[in-house]
Amino acid sequence: MIEIERVALVNPSEEEKAALAQRLDQIEDAVNKMKMPLAYADQFYVLREHIVFVRRRLTGAL
């Protein structure tokens, strides 16, 4: 996630944006399939929020 966010900050090309968006999709799919113990629920939701944040930054929605 940090690497994707860093690349998104340096004005990537449209091809790079598409590749990063695809990687975010893969990460999001993997996260959504995880079975998470209740003790980690807060961290799980923070991760999901960060995925949305990075996606918005990548698309210029921020």
N, C-alpha and C positions, 0 to 999 in steps of 0.2 A: 504494500500500500504506500509506504513512504517513497519508494522509487517511482511509482506511478505519479504520485503527487508532485515530486520534484521535477519530473519531465514535463508535467502539465504546466508548471510555472514558467518554463523557459520558451513559451510560444512555439509549441510543436507544430509540425506540418499537418495537413489534413490526414495524410497516411499514418503518421505517428498517432494522431488522435484516435483514428479508427482502431489501430492496434491496441492502444491503451484501453479504449472502451471495451474491446473484446476481452482483454485480460481482466478488467473489472467485472464483466459478466461472468467469467469463469470463477473468479473469487466469490462473487455474490452467490452463484449457484452452489458452490462448495459450502459456504457458510449456512445457506438455507437448508442444506441437507444434514447439518450437524445435529446430533442429539446433545443437548447441553444440560448439565446438572443445574438445579436451581441456584446453587451457590455461585455460579458464574453468569447468571442471567444478566446482571448489570453490565458486565464487560462485553457480553455477547451483543447487547443492544447498542453499546457504544461503538463496537466494530461495525455494525450495520449502519449506524448513523454516519460513520466516517466514510463508508463506501459511497453513500449518497452525497456527502460533502465533496469528495474527490471527483465524483461524476459531474457534479454541478460546476466545479472549478474547470474541469476538462472541457465542458461544453460552453463555458463562458456565462453560465447562469448566475454567477456570484458577482 
